Amino acid sequence: MNGAEAVIACLELEGVETVFSYPGGAVLGLFEALSNSTQIKNVLTRTEQGATHAASGYARVRRTAGVCIATSGPGATNLVTGLATAYMDSIPLIAITGQVSTSMIGTDAFQEIDITGITRPIVKHSYLVTDVKTIPSVIREAFYLATTGRPGPVLIDLPKNVADAECRAQIPGKIDLPGYKPTFKGHKLKIQRAAKVLQNAKKPLIYAGGGVVSSGAEEVLQELAHRIDAPVAVTLMGKSAYPFRDGYFVGMLGMHGAPAANLAVSECDVLLAVGARFDDRVTSNVEKFAQGAEIIHIDVDPAEIGKNVEVDVPIVGDAGAILRDMLEVLEPAEHQAWRARIESLRPMHSDAYADLPGAPLHFRDVIRKLNRMTKGKAIMTTDVGQHQMVAAQFFNAGRRGGFVSSGGLGTMGYGLPAAVGAQLAAPDDTVVCITGDGSLQMTMNELATAKAHKLPIKIILSNNGNLGMVRQLQKFYKGGNYFGIDLEGNPDFSKIAEAYDMAYLCVARPEEIEPALQQALDNGRLTLVECLIDCEEMVYPMVLNGCGLDEMVMADKQ
């Protein structure tokens, strides 16, 4: 077989069932080989960026590495945003790009670009394959790197002549990469020290991030929370890390977090951070973050420990493995007064908003109703903006991989292609994409991909006619000098729906929410539900720059 056929054969051996792609001259051989595969389904997206986001959504729902393929030059560079999105959120991806023949590299040939150099800061590793004999080992190593330790994207750049060359290489056995030895088991003495700190706590709090989900540690985290009688706050990436119906769950923390979660961080005396990286949207002013707490930090990436916040007990390793070891030495504890304090804070969430006079429809009511109607069992993907934060506040992820959103990079346009990937990963599940009129138009062309594959995705569109989150920032930081945010020229979304053979429903009043959502959930079709939202609507609470989590702006202070 030739190099291109070897690539596809190796993907099959890795268990790949779906790839997201956009063809071009430099990958003709790969696509010919792919056309002969009986195992791998090819999904033609409408942009290469859409391919990376779809592969990301697929990876997060399937809990495996997503795969995307693009040609050289602009095809490769169009992957950059998606790779950066996956890198920031620790999502395992394999991106395969075509490249000009090795003899042409460095000559500024047609559609030549140094994609390995461009993407070096946003991938775990990259390969430029110059010898066809290395293809099997490169593919094995790429999947190993993408899925072990802290997951992330890996790029494989394949020149045309290498793809066409004859390949007789053998599939390697065990992967052994000098210099890459991710830590799985935590340090025994540090685990014992952490257990002692937790055992002496009077007001313990668990802060769970996306690493809990990546590790598959949801159940052991719940067991530990019950063992030490500790409430649990989650990050945006950790939305599905803890069951929302469990009485210990206090919601998302951070800039737009639940008041109970933010105040709990400010009042706790021990903070156990698991698979989280203390990013600025969670901590706000680090000098005011968890000031009275001893901090235990569990993370598989040693570079994250102590990077943003000084910690008292650092433990490097897999979240699930470390939590299981902690359970072996932790005795049951009770913190009735602390739990009662947390319960007293919960009603503040409903007080965070104030109704706008003359604005009949609020997007939070749409998400609340959707949450009740799906009972948290749907897979929700989101774009980025106010609608994302409202979804994070009011939708409860009731299944693994049930909340799929761009966290670290904050990528507008992520939601729809991620929904495509999620629906293909879980064809029998309900997939709902929460988006805004700004975000949807970033990757609206992926409606064609959803149509082509007859995907019954439900798209809930918050249409407020402007870039709502930027408007909110201008309100607080620029004295209400609103500029460059009016989405004048928005399309008639009902006609967009018609063009893509979608069911279309419009919601303008509260009494229209439930009938529209019920119809959308029941019709088995690709559906757009457009919600007409006032441009003045804001997301509360909000922690302003320089403030602590206990200094939230509530609606009555606007």
Phi, psi and omega in degrees: 000160178270179184299319180296318178295326178294320178301311182294320178298320179292322176299320178297319179294334176279000177085015181292132180245339183218135170234150180247129194210166169215123189278174177181176187300326184281351180237022179302319180296319178298318182290327175296316178295320180296326181295339181266359180280132176266354183259324190260128175270129177263129179246111178279108175276175183261352169214157176293325176300318176301325180295318180292318180293321178295319177297325177294312178300319178298313181299320185288329179275318180281343183059048179212178178281130173276154184231134175224153183228136177217161178278185183282178175061236183295332175299317179290315183293333177292349176278346193301312182299318180293322177294319178296321178299313180294321181296314181295330183257007176058052179254128182285119178226148169243116178251122180250123181243147172280158179215155176298162180302151185301328179291342182262350181296129181094002181256005186059041179295165179303126180059032171269134174209145179277079185288331177293323177290319181298320188265000185309320181284351187237020173227157174291324179197158176221150180233134164252110187275111180252350180232120184301332182294341183272355185304310181301319180290324178297315180296315179299313181297320182299315179292322178297314180295318184294329190252353180252164183059223173278115185297162179177178183277149175230136182252137175237115181258121190241106178296153184300317183291330176290321177296330182271344184287155179286137182236122178240013185291154179268152175289126180290159178273239181295135179276129177225105182251108178301132180092348178241097181227076182300140181278129179255307181276138179280160179293125187300316183292324178290326176296318178296321179295317178298318179298321179295318178298315179295322181294330180270357184290147172255334181222068182282148176220137176258133180242106189252131181244193183296338178297332176295318180291315179301323182280344186071032187261018185301315185290319181290329175296319179296320178297319181293319179301318178292322182298316184260005176058051185242131174294160185232124172252148183236160174268177175301316179287342180259020184305325180260016183283340184217137183295125186291337180281348178289136184296347180276345183287128180243001174105186181279143177251166175121201187305318177240034184281171177293136179306321180298318180292316181295318180289328178297319177298320183288338184253347185291158177253345172222129179242118178259105180265124184236117177062036180228158189239016176054047180287165189294333179288344175266314188275331192057233181287111185296335179291339181253007185272122176046051187299326184263014188248145162281136186246126173252128183236119176252123178203144181284341181258108182298337181292339181277338185280119181083002183289316183251326183226134177291132182242158183268324180230099178272134178226116180266131177153181180290133184302312182297315181297318182291317179296323178295320177293324179295322180298332181290339183243356181270133175266153177300144180224161177229139180221064187298318181295319179294317179295322178294323177298317178299316180297325181291341181271342186302319182298343180298336181298315181289340180273356185288340183250154170231140180287136177282130177297133178079005178249098189287333187245129177242134185294330178299327179290327176295314181292319177302313181295317178299320179299315180292320185288327179267351180055031178073008185269348179285160169265124180250127168252153179224156166271202186236132180147199180301318181300326178296315181291322177296318178297318179296326181286321193244356175256129180258116180284114184257009179216161178298136181066024186276353178228112188241112187210155176275116183260292188296317182271335180063060189268108171295142183093000182285324194299312185292307178298327176297324177295323176301311179297319181295319182292323176291330177286329182225073188298338182266358183262158174278125178244126182240128177255120176262122186216171176239169183292336174283310183296316184301322183285352175290320183225034183298338179298341178287355170301328178294323177296316178297319179295314183300327183259011176052049182270124183276046181293140176256115182258117179256111188257121172270107183253102177245009173072011179202173176277091193299317182290321176296321177300319180295320178295321177294328178297315186272329186252344181235024174061030179076020175277087185278120183211138174073022185237352182283119181273051176299136184097006174309144178286166168282105187294338175294325179283328173299315179299317179298320182297329181258016177057044180258153166287142183230135177223142180241133180241120180239343183224155183305321183290350179268350185297302187297314178300320181293314180295321179297317179296318180296318182289336186261346192276350178067020184235161167298124192223140174245122175250109182266123181251122183272110188244140179293138182293343180280349184293132182243165176257122177233158354291170178219131177260116183281159179307134178088350182267161173272168181296339179271007180246048184287143170274122176257167186299326184287356179252008183290000000 
